[in-house]
Amino acid sequence: MTQLSEQEIIRREKLEELHKLGIDPYPAAEYPVNDTSVNIKTNYSEATKEQFQEVCLAGRIMSVRDMGKAAFAVIQDSVGRIQVYIRRDDICPGEDKTLYDVVFKKLLDISDIIGVKGYAFITKTGETSVHAKEITILSKSLRPLPVVKAKEGEVFDEVTDPEFKYRQRYVDLVINPEVKEVFIKRTKIMQTIRDFYNNLGYLEVETPILQPIPGGATARPFTTHHNALDIPLYLRIANELYLKRLIVGGFEGVYEFAKDFRNEGMDRTHNPEFTVMEMYAAYKDYEWMMRTTEALLEKVAITLHGTTVVQVGDQSIDFKAPFRRVSMYDAIKEHTGFDIANMEEAALREVCEQLGIHVDAKFGKAKLIDEIFGEKCEGHYIQPTFITDYPVEMSPLTKKHRSKAGLVERFELMANGKEIANAYSELNDPIDQRERFEEQVKLMERGDDEAMYIDYDFLRALEYGMPPTSGIGIGIDRLTMLMTNQPSIQDVLFFPQMKPEQKV
């Protein structure tokens, strides 16, 4: 067992003293909270004081200023902080002053959770506060919080260590209120997307996380085993093929917020478990999807910020539609000087060598092009830009371009130098799809562990007929990073994946 610190030992001793006094430090009964710190501070005035004569709120003790027979404490509830005035004779109206003299002054600590009943008032210094008539211990904290001090708008001793912040997010949320705002905005982003697609008449659905074939993307899956069926299963790398089955089944538009899993590297923009929103609409194409995506992200930006302009680091990124459009080949030519439009694999390898891009011998044409674009082009697109018309080898689930041979009708949305969304005119020709899958198998045989498996049931579904369809996947984690000005994916995940904690 980890050795306890001096503070942890003292708090456990206080816990025992509370038990001896007959006080349950972890009561089970409902505590009838009827107000919040923010509501009181925002709406209390002389004109409204009658509405705040019987307030009941609860939160953590964040500071105490002892003045003998009275004290000021600051408590933090779910939305903010408020000062509480606690006078001994008010909470102990009889002769027994134990609750104040012993319990409050000696046995309570910073970060203990208490309930307060009383009335709102304004102190002589002009601070809206709550005058306590009754206090109740709701939870005794056995670990001290890291102390964060603020004076005249300047923060001291702020906890910024990523190891602490990401591993003990529950503490980070308590001591760094701005962190909570990031996650509130994340929820607003998702709700805005829901509202947008619901208004189009599309249906939110759920599809399997455990899949017999990891389809819908090129990525390395997590593998598990189902004991009862005695078969291998995979955590989904994408939900695309199941959503398209629903389009076959007659839904005109479906979308899903999905947890996907990819057994690959971790960095500032990649976590092995991530959230993606995928949407599919029948009788649409990628041109329609570009227009719709512009409208969606413009709405998200305005909902969060009241403007289409989002500040990300020292960049002002404007989500006002329309966005710039650049073909993939034109992007590579612009930023490398090489026209790769008609190059085969050997020539692409030479280009990679000249550009100083290390590539694996098992990479096929698609991966080589992807490496060139990722290394030399992607980072240049700060303002929202649609990269369009990808080589057919890069997009095994995408319809061939209606007028440009060798290309497909696909776009990726880039912003702040990163991919935010990926969309197609979906391939609905079952013969063509089977051939594309077979090409992926050849790549797998060459050692590409990210190549797609053949999903025969999906091919069967296409053979029944899928209408012309457009689909999109939007990375919710990256979109949240962008919309909340966060530098790392770990900053927008409550509990990012980390190495196991080293026990002392």
PAMAR-740649 format. One record per residue (C-alpha): residue in one letter; x, y, z. Coordinates in steps of 0.2 Angstrom, whole numbers, always signed. Example, Ala and Ser with C-alpha at 12.3 -4.5 7.8 and 13.67 -1.06 7.14 Angstrom:
BEGIN
<pt "A"; <+62; -22; +39>>
<pt "S"; <+68; -5; +36>>
This chain:
BEGIN
<pt "M"; <+0; +0; +0>>
<pt "T"; <+6; +18; -4>>
<pt "Q"; <+13; +26; +11>>
<pt "L"; <+1; +40; +17>>
<pt "S"; <+7; +58; +19>>
<pt "E"; <+6; +68; +35>>
<pt "Q"; <-9; +77; +28>>
<pt "E"; <-18; +61; +24>>
<pt "I"; <-15; +54; +41>>
<pt "I"; <-22; +69; +49>>
<pt "R"; <-37; +69; +39>>
<pt "R"; <-41; +51; +43>>
<pt "E"; <-39; +55; +61>>
<pt "K"; <-52; +69; +59>>
<pt "L"; <-63; +56; +50>>
<pt "E"; <-62; +46; +66>>
<pt "E"; <-66; +61; +77>>
<pt "L"; <-82; +64; +67>>
<pt "H"; <-88; +46; +69>>
<pt "K"; <-85; +48; +88>>
<pt "L"; <-96; +63; +88>>
<pt "G"; <-110; +53; +80>>
<pt "I"; <-108; +63; +63>>
<pt "D"; <-109; +53; +47>>
<pt "P"; <-96; +60; +35>>
<pt "Y"; <-104; +52; +20>>
<pt "P"; <-123; +53; +23>>
<pt "A"; <-135; +44; +11>>
<pt "A"; <-150; +55; +12>>
<pt "E"; <-154; +67; -2>>
<pt "Y"; <-148; +85; +1>>
<pt "P"; <-161; +97; -6>>
<pt "V"; <-150; +109; -17>>
<pt "N"; <-161; +123; -24>>
<pt "D"; <-149; +136; -30>>
<pt "T"; <-132; +138; -37>>
<pt "S"; <-117; +150; -34>>
<pt "V"; <-119; +158; -51>>
<pt "N"; <-138; +161; -50>>
<pt "I"; <-136; +169; -33>>
<pt "K"; <-122; +181; -38>>
<pt "T"; <-130; +185; -55>>
<pt "N"; <-148; +188; -49>>
<pt "Y"; <-147; +194; -31>>
<pt "S"; <-151; +212; -28>>
<pt "E"; <-161; +223; -16>>
<pt "A"; <-176; +221; -28>>
<pt "T"; <-175; +202; -28>>
<pt "K"; <-169; +198; -10>>
<pt "E"; <-185; +190; -5>>
<pt "Q"; <-182; +177; -18>>
<pt "F"; <-166; +172; -10>>
<pt "Q"; <-171; +170; +9>>
<pt "E"; <-171; +151; +9>>
<pt "V"; <-156; +146; -2>>
<pt "C"; <-149; +128; -1>>
<pt "L"; <-133; +125; -10>>
<pt "A"; <-118; +112; -9>>
<pt "G"; <-100; +112; -14>>
<pt "R"; <-82; +110; -9>>
<pt "I"; <-73; +121; +3>>
<pt "M"; <-60; +130; -6>>
<pt "S"; <-54; +142; +7>>
<pt "V"; <-58; +148; +25>>
<pt "R"; <-55; +165; +33>>
<pt "D"; <-57; +162; +52>>
<pt "M"; <-62; +177; +63>>
<pt "G"; <-65; +169; +79>>
<pt "K"; <-83; +167; +82>>
<pt "A"; <-87; +169; +64>>
<pt "A"; <-78; +164; +47>>
<pt "F"; <-80; +167; +29>>
<pt "A"; <-78; +151; +18>>
<pt "V"; <-78; +150; -1>>
<pt "I"; <-87; +135; -8>>
<pt "Q"; <-87; +129; -26>>
<pt "D"; <-102; +120; -33>>
<pt "S"; <-104; +113; -51>>
<pt "V"; <-105; +131; -59>>
<pt "G"; <-94; +142; -49>>
<pt "R"; <-89; +149; -32>>
<pt "I"; <-98; +159; -19>>
<pt "Q"; <-93; +166; -2>>
<pt "V"; <-102; +159; +14>>
<pt "Y"; <-103; +169; +30>>
<pt "I"; <-103; +156; +45>>
<pt "R"; <-107; +163; +62>>
<pt "R"; <-106; +152; +77>>
<pt "D"; <-122; +157; +86>>
<pt "D"; <-132; +155; +69>>
<pt "I"; <-127; +137; +66>>
<pt "C"; <-126; +133; +85>>
<pt "P"; <-141; +143; +92>>
<pt "G"; <-141; +133; +108>>
<pt "E"; <-128; +131; +122>>
<pt "D"; <-119; +117; +113>>
<pt "K"; <-106; +125; +101>>
<pt "T"; <-98; +109; +96>>
<pt "L"; <-103; +110; +77>>
<pt "Y"; <-94; +127; +75>>
<pt "D"; <-80; +126; +88>>
<pt "V"; <-75; +108; +85>>
<pt "V"; <-82; +102; +69>>
<pt "F"; <-81; +117; +58>>
<pt "K"; <-65; +125; +65>>
<pt "K"; <-55; +109; +68>>
<pt "L"; <-62; +94; +59>>
<pt "L"; <-66; +101; +42>>
<pt "D"; <-53; +104; +28>>
<pt "I"; <-51; +112; +11>>
<pt "S"; <-60; +101; -2>>
<pt "D"; <-72; +94; +10>>
<pt "I"; <-90; +95; +3>>
<pt "I"; <-103; +103; +13>>
<pt "G"; <-121; +109; +12>>
<pt "V"; <-127; +126; +16>>
<pt "K"; <-144; +133; +20>>
<pt "G"; <-147; +151; +23>>
<pt "Y"; <-150; +167; +14>>
<pt "A"; <-141; +178; +2>>
<pt "F"; <-134; +196; +6>>
<pt "I"; <-121; +208; +1>>
<pt "T"; <-106; +211; +13>>
<pt "K"; <-99; +228; +18>>
<pt "T"; <-86; +225; +4>>
<pt "G"; <-100; +223; -9>>
<pt "E"; <-98; +204; -12>>
<pt "T"; <-114; +194; -14>>
<pt "S"; <-113; +180; -1>>
<pt "V"; <-124; +167; +8>>
<pt "H"; <-127; +169; +27>>
<pt "A"; <-127; +151; +33>>
<pt "K"; <-141; +146; +45>>
<pt "E"; <-136; +128; +44>>
<pt "I"; <-121; +118; +38>>
<pt "T"; <-120; +99; +34>>
<pt "I"; <-105; +88; +31>>
<pt "L"; <-109; +79; +14>>
<pt "S"; <-91; +71; +11>>
<pt "K"; <-75; +71; +20>>
<pt "S"; <-60; +73; +8>>
<pt "L"; <-46; +62; +13>>
<pt "R"; <-33; +69; +1>>
<pt "P"; <-28; +87; +1>>
<pt "L"; <-31; +97; -16>>
<pt "P"; <-16; +105; -24>>
<pt "V"; <-17; +123; -19>>
<pt "V"; <-20; +136; -33>>
<pt "K"; <-19; +154; -27>>
<pt "A"; <-26; +169; -36>>
<pt "K"; <-23; +187; -32>>
<pt "E"; <-28; +202; -43>>
<pt "G"; <-32; +191; -57>>
<pt "E"; <-15; +182; -57>>
<pt "V"; <-14; +164; -54>>
<pt "F"; <-1; +156; -43>>
<pt "D"; <+4; +138; -41>>
<pt "E"; <-7; +132; -55>>
<pt "V"; <-6; +114; -58>>
<pt "T"; <+0; +112; -76>>
<pt "D"; <+9; +95; -76>>
<pt "P"; <+1; +84; -90>>
<pt "E"; <+5; +68; -80>>
<pt "F"; <-6; +74; -66>>
<pt "K"; <-19; +83; -76>>
<pt "Y"; <-23; +69; -88>>
<pt "R"; <-21; +55; -75>>
<pt "Q"; <-31; +64; -61>>
<pt "R"; <-44; +73; -72>>
<pt "Y"; <-56; +73; -57>>
<pt "V"; <-44; +85; -48>>
<pt "D"; <-40; +95; -63>>
<pt "L"; <-58; +99; -65>>
<pt "V"; <-59; +105; -47>>
<pt "I"; <-44; +116; -47>>
<pt "N"; <-44; +123; -65>>
<pt "P"; <-62; +129; -69>>
<pt "E"; <-57; +133; -86>>
<pt "V"; <-55; +115; -90>>
<pt "K"; <-73; +111; -87>>
<pt "E"; <-77; +125; -100>>
<pt "V"; <-68; +115; -113>>
<pt "F"; <-79; +100; -110>>
<pt "I"; <-95; +110; -109>>
<pt "K"; <-91; +117; -126>>
<pt "R"; <-87; +99; -132>>
<pt "T"; <-105; +94; -128>>
<pt "K"; <-112; +110; -136>>
<pt "I"; <-102; +105; -152>>
<pt "M"; <-110; +88; -152>>
<pt "Q"; <-128; +95; -148>>
<pt "T"; <-126; +107; -162>>
<pt "I"; <-122; +94; -174>>
<pt "R"; <-137; +83; -168>>
<pt "D"; <-149; +98; -170>>
<pt "F"; <-142; +101; -188>>
<pt "Y"; <-145; +84; -194>>
<pt "N"; <-161; +81; -185>>
<pt "N"; <-167; +97; -194>>
<pt "L"; <-163; +89; -210>>
<pt "G"; <-174; +74; -205>>
<pt "Y"; <-160; +62; -202>>
<pt "L"; <-160; +48; -189>>
<pt "E"; <-147; +46; -175>>
<pt "V"; <-143; +27; -174>>
<pt "E"; <-131; +15; -165>>
<pt "T"; <-121; +1; -174>>
<pt "P"; <-110; -13; -167>>
<pt "I"; <-93; -9; -158>>
<pt "L"; <-88; -27; -158>>
<pt "Q"; <-87; -32; -176>>
<pt "P"; <-82; -49; -185>>
<pt "I"; <-73; -39; -198>>
<pt "P"; <-64; -22; -195>>
<pt "G"; <-70; -13; -210>>
<pt "G"; <-74; +5; -216>>
<pt "A"; <-56; +12; -215>>
<pt "T"; <-38; +7; -217>>
<pt "A"; <-31; +5; -199>>
<pt "R"; <-24; -8; -187>>
<pt "P"; <-38; -15; -176>>
<pt "F"; <-39; -21; -158>>
<pt "T"; <-42; -39; -157>>
<pt "T"; <-52; -49; -144>>
<pt "H"; <-61; -66; -143>>
<pt "H"; <-79; -71; -140>>
<pt "N"; <-79; -86; -129>>
<pt "A"; <-97; -92; -132>>
<pt "L"; <-96; -91; -151>>
<pt "D"; <-77; -96; -151>>
<pt "I"; <-73; -82; -164>>
<pt "P"; <-61; -68; -165>>
<pt "L"; <-69; -51; -164>>
<pt "Y"; <-63; -33; -167>>
<pt "L"; <-66; -16; -159>>
<pt "R"; <-73; -6; -174>>
<pt "I"; <-61; +5; -183>>
<pt "A"; <-76; +14; -192>>
<pt "N"; <-95; +12; -192>>
<pt "E"; <-96; +16; -211>>
<pt "L"; <-101; -1; -218>>
<pt "Y"; <-115; -3; -205>>
<pt "L"; <-122; +14; -208>>
<pt "K"; <-122; +11; -227>>
<pt "R"; <-132; -5; -224>>
<pt "L"; <-145; +6; -216>>
<pt "I"; <-146; +16; -232>>
<pt "V"; <-148; +0; -242>>
<pt "G"; <-162; -4; -229>>
<pt "G"; <-172; +12; -234>>
<pt "F"; <-166; +26; -222>>
<pt "E"; <-164; +42; -232>>
<pt "G"; <-151; +49; -219>>
<pt "V"; <-143; +42; -204>>
<pt "Y"; <-129; +48; -192>>
<pt "E"; <-120; +41; -177>>
<pt "F"; <-108; +47; -164>>
<pt "A"; <-96; +32; -163>>
<pt "K"; <-82; +27; -152>>
<pt "D"; <-69; +20; -164>>
<pt "F"; <-53; +11; -159>>
<pt "R"; <-36; +10; -169>>
<pt "N"; <-21; +0; -162>>
<pt "E"; <-9; +13; -168>>
<pt "G"; <+3; +27; -162>>
<pt "M"; <-2; +40; -149>>
<pt "D"; <+3; +59; -151>>
<pt "R"; <-5; +76; -149>>
<pt "T"; <-19; +72; -162>>
<pt "H"; <-21; +53; -160>>
<pt "N"; <-28; +43; -146>>
<pt "P"; <-32; +24; -148>>
<pt "E"; <-50; +27; -143>>
<pt "F"; <-58; +42; -151>>
<pt "T"; <-75; +49; -156>>
<pt "V"; <-81; +51; -174>>
<pt "M"; <-98; +57; -181>>
<pt "E"; <-102; +48; -197>>
<pt "M"; <-117; +53; -207>>
<pt "Y"; <-124; +46; -224>>
<pt "A"; <-137; +54; -235>>
<pt "A"; <-146; +45; -249>>
<pt "Y"; <-147; +53; -266>>
<pt "K"; <-133; +65; -262>>
<pt "D"; <-115; +67; -268>>
<pt "Y"; <-99; +75; -262>>
<pt "E"; <-102; +92; -269>>
<pt "W"; <-118; +92; -259>>
<pt "M"; <-108; +86; -244>>
<pt "M"; <-96; +100; -245>>
<pt "R"; <-110; +113; -245>>
<pt "T"; <-118; +105; -230>>
<pt "T"; <-102; +103; -221>>
<pt "E"; <-98; +122; -223>>
<pt "A"; <-115; +126; -216>>
<pt "L"; <-113; +114; -202>>
<pt "L"; <-96; +121; -196>>
<pt "E"; <-101; +139; -198>>
<pt "K"; <-116; +135; -186>>
<pt "V"; <-105; +126; -174>>
<pt "A"; <-93; +141; -173>>
<pt "I"; <-107; +154; -171>>
<pt "T"; <-115; +143; -157>>
<pt "L"; <-99; +142; -147>>
<pt "H"; <-91; +159; -151>>
<pt "G"; <-105; +171; -158>>
<pt "T"; <-94; +173; -174>>
<pt "T"; <-87; +162; -188>>
<pt "V"; <-69; +167; -183>>
<pt "V"; <-61; +155; -170>>
<pt "Q"; <-44; +160; -162>>
<pt "V"; <-32; +145; -162>>
<pt "G"; <-15; +149; -155>>
<pt "D"; <-9; +165; -165>>
<pt "Q"; <-21; +160; -180>>
<pt "S"; <-38; +167; -183>>
<pt "I"; <-47; +154; -192>>
<pt "D"; <-63; +159; -201>>
<pt "F"; <-77; +146; -204>>
<pt "K"; <-87; +157; -215>>
<pt "A"; <-94; +148; -230>>
<pt "P"; <-88; +144; -243>>
<pt "F"; <-72; +136; -240>>
<pt "R"; <-57; +135; -252>>
<pt "R"; <-56; +119; -263>>
<pt "V"; <-40; +112; -270>>
<pt "S"; <-37; +95; -278>>
<pt "M"; <-25; +83; -270>>
<pt "Y"; <-13; +83; -285>>
<pt "D"; <-13; +102; -286>>
<pt "A"; <-9; +103; -268>>
<pt "I"; <+6; +92; -270>>
<pt "K"; <+12; +101; -285>>
<pt "E"; <+10; +118; -276>>
<pt "H"; <+20; +113; -261>>
<pt "T"; <+33; +100; -268>>
<pt "G"; <+35; +106; -286>>
<pt "F"; <+31; +88; -292>>
<pt "D"; <+17; +83; -303>>
<pt "I"; <+13; +66; -298>>
<pt "A"; <-4; +64; -308>>
<pt "N"; <+2; +51; -319>>
<pt "M"; <+16; +43; -309>>
<pt "E"; <+17; +24; -305>>
<pt "E"; <+24; +17; -289>>
<pt "A"; <+42; +17; -294>>
<pt "A"; <+42; +35; -298>>
<pt "L"; <+33; +40; -282>>
<pt "R"; <+46; +31; -272>>
<pt "E"; <+59; +42; -281>>
<pt "V"; <+49; +57; -277>>
<pt "C"; <+48; +52; -259>>
<pt "E"; <+67; +50; -259>>
<pt "Q"; <+70; +67; -266>>
<pt "L"; <+59; +75; -253>>
<pt "G"; <+67; +66; -239>>
<pt "I"; <+52; +56; -234>>
<pt "H"; <+55; +39; -227>>
<pt "V"; <+43; +25; -234>>
<pt "D"; <+42; +7; -230>>
<pt "A"; <+45; -6; -244>>
<pt "K"; <+28; -13; -241>>
<pt "F"; <+19; +3; -245>>
<pt "G"; <+9; +3; -261>>
<pt "K"; <+4; +18; -272>>
<pt "A"; <-9; +25; -261>>
<pt "K"; <+2; +25; -245>>
<pt "L"; <+16; +34; -255>>
<pt "I"; <+4; +48; -260>>
<pt "D"; <-3; +49; -243>>
<pt "E"; <+14; +51; -235>>
<pt "I"; <+19; +64; -248>>
<pt "F"; <+3; +74; -244>>
<pt "G"; <+4; +72; -225>>
<pt "E"; <+23; +77; -224>>
<pt "K"; <+24; +91; -236>>
<pt "C"; <+6; +98; -239>>
<pt "E"; <-6; +96; -224>>
<pt "G"; <+2; +108; -212>>
<pt "H"; <+0; +122; -225>>
<pt "Y"; <-19; +123; -224>>
<pt "I"; <-23; +134; -209>>
<pt "Q"; <-40; +141; -215>>
<pt "P"; <-53; +128; -219>>
<pt "T"; <-49; +120; -235>>
<pt "F"; <-57; +105; -245>>
<pt "I"; <-44; +94; -252>>
<pt "T"; <-53; +85; -266>>
<pt "D"; <-52; +72; -280>>
<pt "Y"; <-41; +58; -273>>
<pt "P"; <-32; +45; -283>>
<pt "V"; <-43; +29; -284>>
<pt "E"; <-30; +19; -275>>
<pt "M"; <-32; +29; -259>>
<pt "S"; <-50; +27; -258>>
<pt "P"; <-57; +9; -259>>
<pt "L"; <-75; +14; -253>>
<pt "T"; <-77; +29; -265>>
<pt "K"; <-86; +31; -281>>
<pt "K"; <-74; +34; -296>>
<pt "H"; <-74; +52; -302>>
<pt "R"; <-88; +56; -315>>
<pt "S"; <-76; +66; -327>>
<pt "K"; <-58; +63; -321>>
<pt "A"; <-50; +46; -324>>
<pt "G"; <-40; +38; -311>>
<pt "L"; <-48; +49; -297>>
<pt "V"; <-63; +47; -285>>
<pt "E"; <-75; +59; -278>>
<pt "R"; <-68; +62; -261>>
<pt "F"; <-63; +77; -250>>
<pt "E"; <-54; +79; -234>>
<pt "L"; <-57; +95; -224>>
<pt "M"; <-41; +103; -218>>
<pt "A"; <-40; +116; -204>>
<pt "N"; <-26; +122; -194>>
<pt "G"; <-15; +110; -203>>
<pt "K"; <-25; +94; -198>>
<pt "E"; <-38; +84; -206>>
<pt "I"; <-55; +87; -198>>
<pt "A"; <-67; +77; -209>>
<pt "N"; <-67; +64; -223>>
<pt "A"; <-81; +62; -236>>
<pt "Y"; <-86; +53; -252>>
<pt "S"; <-98; +50; -265>>
<pt "E"; <-100; +33; -259>>
<pt "L"; <-96; +18; -270>>
<pt "N"; <-113; +8; -273>>
<pt "D"; <-107; -3; -288>>
<pt "P"; <-105; -20; -280>>
<pt "I"; <-94; -27; -294>>
<pt "D"; <-82; -12; -293>>
<pt "Q"; <-82; -13; -274>>
<pt "R"; <-78; -32; -274>>
<pt "E"; <-63; -28; -285>>
<pt "R"; <-57; -14; -274>>
<pt "F"; <-58; -25; -259>>
<pt "E"; <-48; -38; -268>>
<pt "E"; <-34; -25; -272>>
<pt "Q"; <-34; -22; -253>>
<pt "V"; <-31; -40; -250>>
<pt "K"; <-16; -39; -261>>
<pt "L"; <-9; -25; -251>>
<pt "M"; <-12; -35; -235>>
<pt "E"; <-2; -50; -243>>
<pt "R"; <+12; -38; -246>>
<pt "G"; <+13; -34; -227>>
<pt "D"; <+2; -19; -226>>
<pt "D"; <-7; -22; -209>>
<pt "E"; <-19; -7; -212>>
<pt "A"; <-26; -13; -228>>
<pt "M"; <-45; -17; -228>>
<pt "Y"; <-53; -34; -225>>
<pt "I"; <-66; -41; -237>>
<pt "D"; <-83; -39; -230>>
<pt "Y"; <-94; -51; -239>>
<pt "D"; <-110; -47; -230>>
<pt "F"; <-107; -28; -235>>
<pt "L"; <-105; -34; -253>>
<pt "R"; <-121; -44; -252>>
<pt "A"; <-130; -28; -246>>
<pt "L"; <-124; -18; -260>>
<pt "E"; <-130; -32; -272>>
<pt "Y"; <-148; -28; -266>>
<pt "G"; <-145; -10; -272>>
<pt "M"; <-139; +5; -263>>
<pt "P"; <-145; +22; -269>>
<pt "P"; <-132; +36; -274>>
<pt "T"; <-126; +41; -257>>
<pt "S"; <-114; +53; -249>>
<pt "G"; <-106; +50; -232>>
<pt "I"; <-94; +60; -220>>
<pt "G"; <-84; +57; -205>>
<pt "I"; <-80; +71; -193>>
<pt "G"; <-67; +69; -179>>
<pt "I"; <-76; +76; -164>>
<pt "D"; <-60; +76; -154>>
<pt "R"; <-50; +86; -167>>
<pt "L"; <-65; +97; -170>>
<pt "T"; <-66; +101; -152>>
<pt "M"; <-47; +105; -151>>
<pt "L"; <-50; +117; -165>>
<pt "M"; <-65; +125; -158>>
<pt "T"; <-58; +127; -140>>
<pt "N"; <-40; +132; -144>>
<pt "Q"; <-33; +116; -136>>
<pt "P"; <-15; +110; -142>>
<pt "S"; <-17; +92; -138>>
<pt "I"; <-31; +78; -140>>
<pt "Q"; <-28; +74; -122>>
<pt "D"; <-35; +91; -117>>
<pt "V"; <-52; +87; -125>>
<pt "L"; <-53; +69; -118>>
<pt "F"; <-59; +67; -100>>
<pt "F"; <-48; +52; -98>>
<pt "P"; <-35; +50; -112>>
<pt "Q"; <-26; +33; -113>>
<pt "M"; <-10; +33; -103>>
<pt "K"; <+4; +21; -98>>
<pt "P"; <+0; +11; -82>>
<pt "E"; <+4; +22; -67>>
<pt "Q"; <+20; +17; -58>>
<pt "K"; <+16; +12; -40>>
<pt "V"; <+29; +18; -27>>
